[in-house]
Structures are given as C-alpha cells and as structure tokens.
Amino acid sequence: MSIDGPILHADLDSFYASVEQRDEPRLRGRPVIVGGGVVLAASYEAKAFGVRTAMGGAQARRLCPHAIVVPPRMRAYSAASKAVFAVFEHTTPLVEGLSIDEAFLDVGGLARISGTPPEIAARLRRDVAEQVGLPITVGVARTKFLAKVASGVAKPDGLLVVPHTGELAFLHPLPVERLWGVGKVTSAKLRERGITTVRQVAELPEVDLVSMLGRGAGQHLHALAHNRDPRPVQTGRRRRSMGAQRALGRGRHSPTELDAMLVALVDRLARRLRAAKRVCRVIVLRLRFADFTRATRSRTLTEATDHTETILATARKLLTEAQPTIYARGLTLIGASLSDLSGHGAVQLALPFDAQDTDALDTTLDTVRDRFGSAAITRAVLLGRDPGVSVPLLPD
C-alpha cells in the first residue's frame, strides 16, 4: 500500500513568461518581463533581480535593466492553458481547476492502471513538457493544502512528494507565510508575537489564535498547522465569485481616470455574468495602495441582478467612498468582483427605469460584441483609453 497522498497540485512556472520563452528561442535563459507599464509576469531569470508581478514597469527595468520586455499575448496563453488542462484530464477525470495555470488532481484509485501518485506526477510533468513545451511543478500529498504547499516549495520545475509519515516534519519548519490565508497583515500580527514558523502556530491553543486573529482566521490556521483539510477535489464546481482587476503603476490618477477604469472592469464582469447565466447579490471593490496596504469594500443588494448599470452604480458609490483614502495613499491597483452568485432564474433587482428595456439593451450589446469583438461597441467615457489587459480565465 502506498504511503503517498492521492492529491496532486500542478502549477505552471511563470506561466506567461514561460509561454514567451517557449515560442521565442532568443528569450530562453534570459530575463523576460511580460507587460510594459505594469509587470504581468516575469521569468525566473528576472525574478532573481527582484522583479515581481504587479510591479511598475519603470521599477522593474531599474532592478533588471537588461530584461527583455514583451507585450502580452492572451490568446497564446489561453491556448496553452487549454492544452495543459487536456493533459490533466487525460491523467484523471478528477480535476479541479483553480486558475488557467494550476489545478488539483485526485489520482486515488489509479494504482493498477497508472501507478503510484509519484509515478503519475512524474509522467504528468513529462507529458506537459513534451506535449505543450512548458515547465510545471507538482506537489503530491494527502490533503489539498499540503499538496499546494509542496508545489510551492518545489518551484521552479520540480516534483515534491510528502508521505503520510512525514507530513508534520515537512510542514512545521516552514515560515508562517506558507499557511493559506496568511498575508502581510496576518503575518505581521504573528511575527510581532514571535511566531515565525508553522510549528509555533501548531503549538498555540486554538483559543489563543482566535483571540489574536478572530474566530474564522484562528480556527482556519489552527487546522492547517495540523494539516487538517478534509476538502475533496471537486470537479465541475462553479465559481462562487468572479472578478477583474487593473494594475496602475505608481503615478497619480484622477477620479475621472479611476472611474473610467472601473467602468471598463464592470462592463467586462457584467458581460461574463450574463454569459454564464448567473446573477449576483454582492458587489466588491478591491484596492491596493502605494504603501502596499489593501482595502476591500462591499455592498449587498436587496435582490440579485445581472444588470450592468445596477452593478456599476453600486461600484461607483464604493469608489466615491474610498476617494479620500486613495488621495492620501495613492493607488496601484483597482479591482471589482461579483459574489453570492446564483442561477439566472433568481429574482432580479428592478431598476429605476424599465427593466425590460435594460435587459434588451444588455442583450443587444452582448450579441454585437460576441459577433464583432468586444471593442465593437464601447462607452463614450472609454473612447481613446487603454482598456487594460483582459486576462484569460477558466470558464465561469
């Protein structure tokens, strides 16, 4: 009987940059930055100089002046993602996509036809390299959480197997930031109290973590520090939310500019919402400031909707409320997301004007954009403005 966990976490390495290096031989082994104004992706050669995703292009070029900057090619990334997921689905029918470049795979029960989990993982990496031409890192463990941690430790282009008998020996020496949910704020709270490793989190009574971080976060981290994660790999699971964001760099942006960016984001999201035949109840505005702090503001509607104008009016109110903070701190990223999603049959929020007219308008605009492209019809406020990069996504 194998002592290796049945769950694989497969994660492509520096996905966009790796596709560029695959398709252009002169870029291989060279520092590559995808995106000019804002870094969308960086090769590991560029990351070695401190270049990171969402960093301003000017700062990235100062850190790595000999980097080769290339424009993003979203169609190429989408095609590569589909090819990789075809390999995943050939490996096992139990695939849970997390994003276009990572997924969980459950390979339990395949021992007789495919071999042990480590053998399947090694073959998966080989198949992706041979069939798609991209490096991929795989973590193998008993739980989804630990498999994801293992792939993170194994990067780049690695394979790491965590056997049942060595789970806590592997997990506990790691820094607290390896725990899901530990971002900069939680990390600072823990480190202020001298808690720097997962072992120290595990040694704390749950009640102390709850007192320190709140009930949800405290219970969550206490469970993960003991590798308690009962979640199965879920196939065909629909998104609980959908979002879009725009990195801005470090320059000052007027309220008019930010409003136009928000309009573009909401237009894109509302169209996705209708294409997925879903409605939302919660509108969320996400901000990242120049001092690296983040803020999230949300509003819950009384009834679900997929109307662009209703969603936009709510998002604009949230942005207006945040303007004093934006003015004081500066803004480097703006994002919007829609959550509490349900099927299209849910009751929809009535607009202050005829909802049937709004439905007809949204449907007509969607039809024209589907036929002639997303730029065929646009708002006047967006004319002449950079629409930002539309990132390829898993189906909604």
URKAVEN-V316598 format. One record per pair of residues at least 4 apart in sequence whose ideal C-beta (glycine too) atoms are under 6 Angstrom apart, sorted by the first residue. I is the first residue (numbers start at 1). J is the second residue. D is the distance in whole Angstrom. If there is no record, write none. Layout:
BEGIN
i/j/d
I/J/D
I/J/D
END
This chain:
BEGIN
i/j/d
2/116/5
3/163/5
3/164/5
3/165/6
4/117/4
4/118/6
4/140/6
4/161/6
4/163/6
5/140/6
5/141/4
5/142/3
6/106/6
6/107/6
6/108/3
6/117/6
7/106/6
7/144/6
7/147/5
8/105/4
8/121/5
8/138/5
8/140/6
9/104/6
9/139/5
9/147/4
9/148/4
9/151/5
10/103/6
10/136/6
10/138/5
11/102/4
11/137/5
11/151/5
12/101/4
12/134/6
12/136/5
13/18/6
13/135/5
13/137/6
13/156/4
13/157/6
14/18/5
14/41/6
14/43/5
14/44/6
15/101/4
16/34/5
16/40/6
16/41/4
16/77/6
17/32/5
17/34/6
17/41/5
17/42/6
17/43/4
18/134/5
19/76/6
19/77/6
19/80/5
20/27/6
20/32/6
20/70/5
21/27/5
21/28/5
22/133/5
27/32/5
30/68/6
31/43/6
31/45/4
31/46/4
31/64/5
31/67/4
32/43/4
32/68/5
33/39/6
33/42/5
33/46/6
33/60/6
33/67/5
33/69/5
34/40/5
34/41/4
34/70/6
34/72/5
35/39/5
35/40/4
35/72/6
36/57/5
36/69/6
37/57/5
37/249/6
38/247/4
38/249/5
39/53/6
39/55/5
39/60/5
40/72/5
42/46/4
42/47/5
42/51/4
44/156/5
46/51/4
46/64/5
46/67/5
47/51/6
49/63/5
49/64/4
50/63/5
51/60/5
51/63/6
51/64/5
54/247/5
55/59/5
55/60/5
56/249/4
56/250/5
61/65/6
72/389/5
74/392/5
77/392/6
78/392/4
81/100/4
83/132/5
84/128/6
84/132/5
87/127/5
87/128/5
88/95/5
88/103/6
88/105/6
89/95/6
91/124/5
92/105/5
92/107/5
94/106/4
94/233/5
94/235/6
95/103/5
95/105/5
96/104/4
96/233/5
96/234/5
97/103/5
97/394/5
98/102/5
98/103/6
100/392/5
104/144/6
104/233/5
106/233/4
107/117/5
107/120/5
110/114/4
114/120/5
115/119/3
115/120/6
117/140/5
118/140/6
118/161/5
121/138/4
121/140/5
121/159/6
125/136/6
125/138/6
127/131/6
128/132/5
128/134/6
128/136/5
135/157/4
137/151/5
137/154/5
137/155/5
137/158/5
138/159/5
139/147/5
139/150/3
139/151/3
139/160/5
140/161/4
141/146/4
141/147/4
141/150/5
141/162/4
142/164/6
143/227/6
143/229/4
144/229/6
144/231/5
145/224/6
145/229/4
146/162/6
146/227/6
149/178/5
150/160/4
150/162/5
153/160/6
154/158/3
154/160/4
162/167/6
162/170/5
166/170/5
167/227/5
168/172/5
171/198/5
172/198/5
172/199/4
174/178/4
174/198/5
176/182/5
176/190/5
177/182/5
177/187/5
179/221/6
179/224/5
181/220/6
182/186/5
182/187/5
190/195/4
191/196/6
195/200/5
198/225/5
201/221/6
201/225/4
202/225/4
202/226/6
204/208/5
204/209/5
206/222/4
209/213/6
209/218/4
209/221/6
209/222/5
210/215/5
210/218/3
213/217/4
213/218/5
223/228/4
239/396/5
241/337/5
241/339/4
242/272/6
242/338/6
242/396/6
243/335/6
243/337/3
244/265/5
244/268/5
244/269/5
245/333/6
245/335/3
246/261/5
246/334/5
246/388/5
247/333/5
248/331/6
248/332/5
250/290/6
253/257/4
253/258/5
260/381/5
260/385/6
261/334/6
262/315/6
262/319/6
263/381/6
264/382/6
264/387/5
265/336/5
266/270/6
266/311/6
266/312/5
266/315/5
266/336/6
269/338/6
270/308/4
270/311/6
271/366/6
272/396/6
273/278/6
273/306/5
274/306/5
276/396/4
277/344/4
278/341/5
278/344/6
279/304/4
279/305/6
279/306/5
279/342/6
279/346/5
280/338/4
280/341/5
281/300/6
281/301/5
281/304/5
281/340/4
282/298/6
282/300/5
282/339/4
282/340/4
283/299/5
283/311/6
283/314/4
283/315/6
284/298/4
284/337/4
285/297/5
285/315/6
285/318/4
285/336/6
286/296/5
286/335/4
287/295/5
288/294/5
288/332/5
288/333/4
289/293/5
289/329/4
290/329/6
290/330/3
290/332/6
291/329/6
297/318/5
299/314/5
301/349/6
303/347/5
303/349/4
304/342/6
304/346/4
305/310/5
305/348/5
305/349/4
307/351/6
307/358/5
308/312/6
308/362/6
310/349/6
310/351/6
315/336/6
322/326/6
325/329/6
326/331/5
342/346/4
350/355/5
351/355/5
351/358/5
365/377/6
368/372/6
368/376/6
368/377/5
369/374/5
369/376/6
372/376/4
378/382/5
END
